[in-house]
Amino acid sequence: METVHNEVRRLVNDIKERRASPTQRVATVSSAPRPPPEKRARQWEGLSDVEDSSSSDECTQDEVSAYIDFKSPREENFDVLSWWKEHATRFPNVAHIARSILSIPASSAASERDFSTAGFVVSERRSQLKPATVDDILFLHSNLKKH
């Protein structure tokens, strides 16, 4: 079980890194002039203790640990989607992971349909088709359906 918890912590760290990446972050431009580098260094010296005391890993561990320790109801008709909607503000990063996992279809109908179509394409008369050709035909079949 600890492996699962560590994997969730890793995923939460990945989410936080993506949110903080320069390509996705919108920078706010200040009209005040920027102080010289020496003055900026002195401004940050007093904050080094604060910075060291709360690392990103601790915040991640806090959210994941809080979720693990949280007691969810054990009702028979428990609606997991509603629960995550209600608790998304309390566990924002874990909720993001849950939404991505819960969005996976629980049905195998799509894959069954694809295999059925592939069975029609690769028949006894067309058994010498190259795999790339079969892929192309299946791609066209799935994307050119008449609506």
GUVOLUM-871628 format. One record per residue: x, y, z of N, C-alpha, C, CB in turn. Coordinates in steps of 0.2 Angstrom, whole numbers, padded with zeros to 4 digits. Glycine has a CB too. Layout:
N
     n.u     n.v     n.w    ca.u    ca.v    ca.w     c.u     c.v     c.w    cb.u    cb.v    cb.w
       X       Y       Z       X       Y       Z       X       Y       Z       X       Y       Z
...
REM end
This chain:
147
     n.u     n.v     n.w    ca.u    ca.v    ca.w     c.u     c.v     c.w    cb.u    cb.v    cb.w
    0004   -0006    0000    0000    0000    0000    0004    0006    0000   -0005    0000    0006
    0010    0006    0003    0015    0012    0003    0017    0014   -0004    0021    0010    0008
    0018    0009   -0008    0020    0010   -0015    0015    0014   -0018    0021    0004   -0019
    0008    0013   -0017    0003    0017   -0020    0003    0024   -0018   -0004    0014   -0019
    0004    0025   -0011    0004    0031   -0008    0010    0035   -0011    0005    0031    0000
    0016    0032   -0012    0022    0036   -0015    0020    0037   -0022    0028    0031   -0014
    0017    0033   -0026    0015    0035   -0033    0011    0041   -0033    0012    0029   -0036
    0006    0041   -0028    0001    0047   -0028    0005    0053   -0027   -0004    0046   -0023
    0010    0053   -0022    0014    0058   -0020    0018    0061   -0026    0019    0057   -0014
    0021    0056   -0030    0025    0058   -0036    0020    0061   -0041    0028    0051   -0039
    0014    0059   -0042    0010    0062   -0047    0008    0069   -0045    0003    0057   -0048
    0007    0070   -0038    0005    0076   -0035    0011    0081   -0037    0003    0076   -0028
    0017    0079   -0036    0023    0083   -0037    0023    0085   -0044    0029    0079   -0035
    0022    0080   -0049    0021    0081   -0056    0016    0087   -0058    0020    0075   -0060
    0010    0086   -0055    0005    0091   -0056    0007    0098   -0054   -0001    0089   -0052
    0010    0098   -0048    0013    0105   -0045    0018    0108   -0050    0015    0104   -0038
    0023    0104   -0052    0028    0106   -0056    0025    0109   -0063    0033    0100   -0058
    0020    0105   -0066    0017    0108   -0072    0014    0114   -0071    0012    0102   -0075
    0010    0115   -0065    0007    0121   -0064    0012    0127   -0063    0002    0120   -0058
    0018    0125   -0060    0023    0131   -0059    0027    0132   -0065    0026    0129   -0053
    0027    0128   -0070    0032    0129   -0076    0031    0135   -0079    0031    0123   -0081
    0036    0138   -0082    0036    0145   -0085    0031    0145   -0091    0043    0147   -0087
    0031    0140   -0094    0026    0140   -0100    0019    0140   -0099    0028    0134   -0105
    0017    0138   -0093    0010    0138   -0091    0008    0144   -0086    0008    0131   -0088
    0013    0147   -0083    0012    0152   -0078    0011    0159   -0082    0018    0152   -0073
    0007    0163   -0080    0006    0169   -0082    0009    0174   -0078   -0002    0171   -0083
    0014    0177   -0080    0018    0182   -0076    0015    0189   -0076    0025    0183   -0079
    0015    0191   -0070    0012    0198   -0069    0018    0203   -0069    0008    0198   -0062
    0017    0208   -0073    0022    0213   -0074    0021    0219   -0069    0022    0216   -0081
    0026    0220   -0065    0025    0226   -0060    0028    0232   -0063    0029    0224   -0054
    0025    0238   -0062    0027    0244   -0064    0033    0247   -0060    0022    0249   -0065
    0034    0244   -0054    0040    0247   -0050    0046    0244   -0053    0039    0244   -0043
    0051    0248   -0053    0058    0246   -0055    0061    0241   -0050    0063    0252   -0055
    0064    0236   -0053    0067    0230   -0050    0074    0233   -0046    0069    0225   -0055
    0074    0231   -0040    0080    0233   -0036    0087    0229   -0039    0080    0231   -0029
    0092    0232   -0037    0099    0229   -0040    0100    0222   -0037    0105    0234   -0038
    0104    0218   -0040    0105    0211   -0037    0107    0211   -0030    0109    0207   -0042
    0111    0215   -0028    0114    0215   -0021    0108    0216   -0016    0119    0220   -0020
    0104    0221   -0018    0098    0222   -0013    0093    0216   -0013    0095    0229   -0015
    0092    0213   -0019    0088    0207   -0019    0090    0202   -0015    0087    0205   -0027
    0097    0201   -0015    0100    0195   -0011    0099    0196   -0004    0108    0195   -0013
    0100    0203   -0002    0099    0204    0005    0091    0203    0007    0101    0212    0007
    0087    0205    0003    0080    0204    0004    0078    0197    0006    0075    0207   -0002
    0081    0192    0002    0080    0185    0003    0083    0182    0008    0081    0181   -0004
    0089    0185    0011    0093    0182    0016    0088    0180    0022    0098    0186    0018
    0084    0185    0024    0080    0184    0030    0074    0179    0029    0076    0191    0032
    0073    0177    0023    0068    0172    0022    0070    0165    0021    0064    0174    0015
    0077    0164    0022    0080    0157    0021    0077    0152    0026    0087    0158    0021
    0076    0154    0032    0073    0150    0037    0066    0148    0035    0073    0153    0044
    0062    0152    0033    0055    0151    0031    0055    0146    0025    0051    0157    0029
    0059    0147    0020    0060    0143    0014    0061    0136    0016    0064    0146    0009
    0066    0135    0020    0068    0128    0022    0063    0125    0026    0075    0129    0026
    0059    0128    0030    0054    0125    0034    0048    0122    0031    0052    0129    0039
    0047    0124    0025    0041    0121    0021    0043    0120    0014    0035    0126    0021
    0045    0114    0013    0047    0111    0006    0041    0109    0003    0052    0106    0007
    0041    0108   -0004    0036    0106   -0008    0034    0099   -0006    0038    0106   -0015
    0039    0095   -0004    0038    0088   -0002    0033    0087    0004    0044    0084   -0001
    0034    0092    0009    0030    0092    0015    0023    0094    0013    0033    0097    0020
    0022    0099    0009    0015    0101    0007    0012    0095    0003    0015    0107    0002
    0015    0091   -0001    0013    0086   -0005    0011    0080    0000    0018    0083   -0010
    0016    0079    0005    0014    0074    0010    0008    0075    0014    0020    0073    0014
    0007    0082    0015    0002    0084    0019   -0005    0083    0016    0002    0091    0021
   -0005    0084    0009   -0011    0083    0006   -0013    0076    0005   -0011    0087   -0001
   -0008    0072    0003   -0009    0065    0002   -0010    0061    0009   -0003    0062   -0001
   -0007    0063    0014   -0008    0060    0020   -0015    0062    0023   -0002    0062    0025
   -0017    0068    0022   -0023    0071    0024   -0029    0067    0021   -0024    0078    0023
   -0028    0065    0014   -0033    0061    0010   -0033    0054    0013   -0031    0061    0003
   -0027    0051    0014   -0027    0044    0017   -0030    0044    0024   -0019    0042    0017
   -0029    0049    0028   -0032    0049    0035   -0039    0051    0035   -0028    0054    0039
   -0042    0054    0029   -0049    0056    0029   -0053    0050    0029   -0050    0061    0023
   -0058    0050    0033   -0063    0044    0033   -0069    0046    0028   -0066    0043    0040
   -0069    0042    0023   -0075    0043    0018   -0080    0039    0020   -0073    0042    0011
   -0087    0041    0018   -0092    0036    0020   -0092    0030    0017   -0099    0040    0019
   -0095    0025    0020   -0095    0018    0018   -0102    0016    0016   -0092    0013    0023
   -0106    0020    0013   -0113    0019    0011   -0113    0014    0005   -0116    0026    0010
   -0119    0011    0005   -0120    0007   -0001   -0121    0010   -0008   -0126    0002    0000
   -0124    0016   -0007   -0125    0020   -0013   -0121    0026   -0013   -0133    0022   -0014
   -0114    0025   -0012   -0109    0030   -0012   -0108    0033   -0019   -0103    0028   -0009
   -0109    0040   -0020   -0107    0043   -0027   -0100    0046   -0027   -0113    0048   -0029
   -0096    0042   -0030   -0089    0044   -0029   -0087    0051   -0033   -0084    0039   -0032
   -0091    0052   -0038   -0090    0058   -0042   -0092    0064   -0038   -0094    0058   -0049
   -0098    0064   -0035   -0101    0069   -0031   -0096    0070   -0025   -0108    0068   -0028
   -0093    0065   -0022   -0089    0066   -0016   -0082    0070   -0019   -0086    0059   -0014
   -0080    0068   -0024   -0074    0072   -0027   -0075    0079   -0028   -0071    0068   -0033
   -0081    0080   -0031   -0083    0087   -0032   -0084    0091   -0026   -0090    0087   -0036
   -0086    0088   -0021   -0087    0092   -0014   -0080    0093   -0011   -0091    0088   -0010
   -0075    0088   -0012   -0069    0088   -0008   -0063    0091   -0013   -0068    0082   -0006
   -0065    0093   -0019   -0059    0095   -0023   -0055    0101   -0020   -0062    0097   -0030
   -0058    0106   -0016   -0055    0111   -0013   -0050    0109   -0008   -0060    0117   -0011
   -0052    0104   -0004   -0048    0101    0001   -0042    0097   -0001   -0052    0097    0006
   -0043    0093   -0007   -0038    0089   -0010   -0037    0091   -0017   -0039    0082   -0008
   -0035    0097   -0019   -0035    0099   -0026   -0031    0094   -0031   -0033    0106   -0027
   -0025    0093   -0028   -0020    0089   -0033   -0023    0081   -0033   -0013    0089   -0030
   -0025    0079   -0027   -0027    0072   -0027   -0034    0071   -0031   -0028    0069   -0020
   -0038    0076   -0031   -0044    0077   -0035   -0042    0077   -0042   -0048    0083   -0033
   -0037    0080   -0044   -0035    0080   -0051   -0033    0073   -0054   -0029    0085   -0052
   -0030    0070   -0050   -0028    0063   -0051   -0034    0058   -0051   -0023    0060   -0046
   -0039    0059   -0047   -0045    0055   -0046   -0049    0056   -0053   -0049    0057   -0040
   -0050    0063   -0055   -0054    0064   -0061   -0051    0061   -0067   -0054    0072   -0062
   -0044    0061   -0067   -0041    0058   -0073   -0042    0050   -0073   -0034    0059   -0074
   -0042    0047   -0067   -0043    0040   -0067   -0050    0038   -0068   -0041    0037   -0060
   -0055    0042   -0065   -0062    0041   -0065   -0065    0042   -0072   -0066    0045   -0060
   -0061    0046   -0077   -0063    0047   -0083   -0062    0041   -0088   -0060    0053   -0086
   -0058    0036   -0086   -0057    0030   -0090   -0064    0026   -0091   -0051    0026   -0087
   -0066    0025   -0097   -0072    0021   -0098   -0072    0014   -0094   -0074    0020   -0105
   -0077    0012   -0091   -0077    0006   -0088   -0080    0000   -0092   -0082    0006   -0082
   -0081    0002   -0098   -0084   -0003   -0103   -0078   -0005   -0108   -0090    0000   -0107
   -0079   -0011   -0111   -0074   -0013   -0116   -0078   -0013   -0123   -0072   -0020   -0114
   -0083   -0010   -0123   -0087   -0010   -0129   -0083   -0007   -0135   -0094   -0006   -0128
   -0079   -0001   -0134   -0076    0002   -0139   -0070   -0003   -0142   -0073    0008   -0137
   -0067   -0006   -0138   -0061   -0011   -0140   -0065   -0017   -0143   -0057   -0013   -0134
   -0070   -0019   -0141   -0074   -0025   -0144   -0076   -0023   -0151   -0080   -0027   -0140
   -0078   -0017   -0152   -0081   -0014   -0158   -0075   -0014   -0163   -0084   -0008   -0158
   -0069   -0012   -0161   -0063   -0011   -0165   -0061   -0018   -0167   -0057   -0007   -0161
   -0061   -0023   -0163   -0058   -0030   -0165   -0063   -0033   -0170   -0058   -0034   -0158
   -0070   -0031   -0169   -0075   -0034   -0174   -0073   -0031   -0181   -0082   -0032   -0171
   -0072   -0024   -0181   -0071   -0021   -0187   -0064   -0024   -0190   -0070   -0014   -0186
   -0059   -0025   -0186   -0053   -0028   -0189   -0054   -0035   -0191   -0048   -0028   -0183
   -0059   -0039   -0188   -0060   -0045   -0191   -0063   -0045   -0198   -0065   -0049   -0186
   -0067   -0040   -0199   -0070   -0039   -0206   -0065   -0037   -0211   -0076   -0034   -0206
   -0060   -0033   -0209   -0055   -0030   -0213   -0050   -0036   -0215   -0051   -0025   -0210
   -0048   -0040   -0210   -0043   -0045   -0211   -0047   -0052   -0212   -0038   -0046   -0206
   -0049   -0053   -0218   -0053   -0059   -0219   -0049   -0064   -0223   -0059   -0057   -0224
   -0051   -0069   -0225   -0047   -0075   -0228   -0045   -0072   -0235   -0052   -0081   -0229
   -0048   -0068   -0238   -0046   -0065   -0245   -0041   -0060   -0244   -0052   -0063   -0249
   -0041   -0057   -0238   -0036   -0051   -0237   -0031   -0052   -0231   -0040   -0045   -0235
   -0029   -0058   -0231   -0025   -0060   -0225   -0017   -0058   -0226   -0025   -0068   -0224
   -0016   -0056   -0232   -0009   -0054   -0234   -0008   -0046   -0233   -0007   -0056   -0241
   -0013   -0043   -0230   -0012   -0036   -0229   -0006   -0034   -0224   -0018   -0033   -0227
   -0002   -0029   -0225    0003   -0027   -0220   -0001   -0024   -0214    0008   -0023   -0223
    0002   -0025   -0208   -0001   -0022   -0202   -0002   -0014   -0203    0004   -0023   -0196
    0003   -0011   -0206    0002   -0004   -0207   -0004   -0002   -0211    0008    0000   -0210
   -0005   -0006   -0216   -0011   -0005   -0221   -0018   -0007   -0217   -0011   -0010   -0227
   -0018   -0012   -0213   -0023   -0013   -0208   -0025   -0007   -0204   -0022   -0020   -0204
   -0019   -0005   -0201   -0020    0001   -0196   -0023    0007   -0200   -0013    0003   -0193
   -0021    0008   -0206   -0024    0014   -0210   -0031    0013   -0211   -0020    0015   -0216
   -0033    0007   -0213   -0040    0005   -0215   -0044    0006   -0209   -0041   -0002   -0218
   -0042    0004   -0203   -0046    0004   -0197   -0046    0011   -0195   -0043    0000   -0191
   -0041    0015   -0196   -0041    0022   -0194   -0046    0026   -0198   -0034    0026   -0195
   -0046    0025   -0205   -0051    0028   -0209   -0058    0026   -0208   -0049    0026   -0217
   -0059    0019   -0206   -0066    0017   -0204   -0069    0020   -0198   -0066    0009   -0203
   -0064    0021   -0193   -0067    0024   -0187   -0068    0032   -0188   -0062    0023   -0181
   -0064    0035   -0192   -0065    0042   -0193   -0069    0045   -0199   -0058    0045   -0194
   -0071    0040   -0203   -0075    0042   -0208   -0082    0039   -0208   -0072    0040   -0215
   -0085    0038   -0202   -0091    0035   -0201   -0096    0040   -0203   -0092    0032   -0194
   -0102    0038   -0206   -0107    0043   -0208   -0111    0044   -0202   -0111    0040   -0214
   -0113    0050   -0201   -0117    0052   -0195   -0124    0053   -0197   -0114    0058   -0192
REM end
